[in-house]
């Protein structure tokens, strides 16, 4: 193979490699999704309530297109967790949808504002009609070894290391409420609680179907969305 053909071949391989890498959604724990569940109010009876620290709490997201991806965050409006006998037993928080930020495009660039506007439109979050999203804890169980099956093949950047619990809660988004179960890391230190989680959901489960059809080719936007919870609460 002459030098010219070799360089062309190498370039094609490089482009193909980048295409494959960019086209994949983050490999992370997939949240188990189902119908909304009833919250057991007895789990928080006589529990200690700690309020969410808005300044240090956020919900992050990663969305993937065919050859590109974007990431950003939401702030929390309010929230609290319940601690009973030294364990997390309940809680809820309100996500401020209109606080959506895109973090991979500089804030002063035109593309940032355009993407934020589109994501808040009826194509995605319909923020004018649904300015808030809620998450309420249904149950908290200890993380078990059988939950660890096949996690070694997941992306470390998008997968929670050393989870301590499995949390089930109701996520209401765009007027649709579904239960999700995912691994989390919960730490209780005196009057402070921190909780972290990383997992994937399918946006179509919450009626967000915009460009989720693969037949759209280069306009296709993957339905898998990566979510991160970083919550801190204190008395």
PECOR-V640990 format. One record per backbone hydrogen bond with DSSP energy under -0.5 kcal/mol. CO is the residue of the C=O (numbers start at 1). NH is the residue of the N-H. If there is no record, write none. Layout:
co={CO/CO}
nh={NH/NH}
This chain:
co={2/3/4/5/6/7/8/9/10/11/12/13/14/15/16/17/18/19/20/21/26/27/29/29/31/32/34/39/40/41/42/44/48/50/51/52/53/54/58/59/60/61/62/63/64/68/70/71/71/72/73/74/75/78/79/80/81/82/82/83/84/87/90/91/92/93/93/94/94/95/95/96/96/97/101/101/106/109/109/110/111/112/113/114/115/116/117/118/119/120/120/121/121/123/126/126/131/131/133/134/135/136/138/139/141/144/145/146/148/150/151/155/156/164/165/165/166/167/168/168/169/169/170/170/171/171/172/173/176/176/177/178/179/180/181/182/183/184/184/184/185/187/187/189/191/192/193/194/195/196/197/199/200/201/201/202/203/203/204/207/209/211/212/213/214/216/217/220/223/224/225/226/227/228/228/229/230/231/232/233/234}
nh={6/7/8/9/10/11/12/13/14/15/16/17/18/19/20/21/22/23/24/24/28/155/31/200/33/181/179/41/43/44/45/47/83/81/234/54/56/57/230/74/228/72/226/70/222/65/63/103/104/61/101/59/96/94/52/92/50/89/90/48/87/84/82/137/80/95/135/77/78/97/133/75/99/100/73/103/109/112/113/114/115/116/117/118/119/120/121/121/125/127/128/124/126/210/129/130/97/98/95/172/93/170/40/168/166/147/148/149/151/153/154/158/159/143/167/184/141/182/138/139/171/180/136/172/173/178/134/176/173/178/36/171/34/169/32/167/198/164/165/186/196/189/194/192/235/189/233/187/231/185/229/227/31/203/225/205/206/208/207/209/212/221/214/216/217/219/220/66/203/64/201/62/199/60/230/197/58/195/53/193/51}
